[in-house]
Amino acid sequence: QVQLGESGGGLVQAGGSLRLSCAASGGTFSSYNIGWFRQAPGNEREFVAGISRGGRYTNYADSVKGRFAISRDNAKSTVYLQMNSLKPEDTAVYYCGADPSLSITIATIRMNYNYWGQGTQVTVSS
């Protein structure tokens, strides 16, 4: 069973950048598609970006396409989310999740991800 931990969140001005990290321990990291989700107060947890087990395929929510980039380093058991041109509406707690299904499709639905980190807060000021 894999354990996940996010880091890299913080306070940034609009237009700025942050890089989030999702570090894994336990399990076989390269067996999981990894997704980043976010949840703002009063909102449902929503898909942001995902990456396939080998890193070849990625998927992004329309709201972050062209601004965010997901990558992974399986040797370090870590997935990254580079966030550029941040907007106030990107403010949320960001979570990474692991999908153990061995699917070739990157899931965008929360229920497909069985393992989650504790989240990291991202706040973008206007």
Secondary structure as GFF3:
##gff-version 3
##sequence-region A 1 126
A	DSSP	beta_strand	3	7	.	.	.	ID=ss1
A	DSSP	beta_strand	10	13	.	.	.	ID=ss2
A	DSSP	beta_strand	18	25	.	.	.	ID=ss3
A	DSSP	three_ten_helix	29	31	.	.	.	ID=ss4
A	DSSP	beta_strand	33	39	.	.	.	ID=ss5
A	DSSP	beta_strand	46	51	.	.	.	ID=ss6
A	DSSP	beta_strand	58	60	.	.	.	ID=ss7
A	DSSP	beta_strand	68	73	.	.	.	ID=ss8
A	DSSP	beta_strand	78	83	.	.	.	ID=ss9
A	DSSP	three_ten_helix	88	90	.	.	.	ID=ss10
A	DSSP	beta_strand	92	99	.	.	.	ID=ss11
A	DSSP	three_ten_helix	110	112	.	.	.	ID=ss12
A	DSSP	beta_strand	115	116	.	.	.	ID=ss13
A	DSSP	beta_strand	120	125	.	.	.	ID=ss14
###
